[in-house]
Amino acid sequence: MFRPIVIGDGCWIGANVIILSGVTIGRGTVVGAGSVVVKDLDANSVYVGNPARKIRQLEG
């Protein structure tokens, strides 16, 4: 089943990131290169890894 991917304003998504269907990436979020995003990501945060995990909260 296909569901839309929603990417908030001001996000930075690194090279070779995989984002599964139905995921929402919050505004101002950074996703490190090579990460695999399997669930919704909080706004203004930094995520890395497989599966992507939060390593830092950004101001904003």
N, C-alpha and C positions, 0 to 999 in steps of 0.2 A: 504494500500500500504506500502510495506517495503522499507525503505531507510537505507543506512549504517550510523552508528554512528562513528564519527572520534574523537579520543582522542589523543591530542598532547603529545609530549615527556615531561616527568617530571611532569605530573599531579598527584594530590593526590585526590582520590575520596573516601569520607567517607562511612561508613556502611549504608545500606538501602537507597541509592540514586536511584532514578528513572530517567532514561534518555530516552526521547522519540526519535523515529526514525528520521533520517535526521539531527540530531544535531551535530555540531562541537564544541569541547571543545578545546580552544586554549592552546598552549604550556605553561607549568608551572602554570596552573590554579589549585586552590584548591576549591573543592566542599564539603561543610559541610555535616555531617551525616544527613540523612533523607530528604535531599533537593529533589525537583522535577525540573529537567532541561527540559524546554519546547522550548527553542530557543538557538541559538549559543551563546557561552560565549567567551569573550575577553581573550587574552593571559595574563599571569602574573597577575591574579586577584583572589580575594576571593569571592565566592558566597555562599549564604545560603538561606534557606526558601522554601516555596511553593507558587508560583513558585520561583525558584532560582533568587535572585537579588544580584547585585554587592554591596559589602560593603567596599571593599578596593582594591586599585591598588598596586601591588607588584613591587619592583625594578627588573629590568632585562630586 
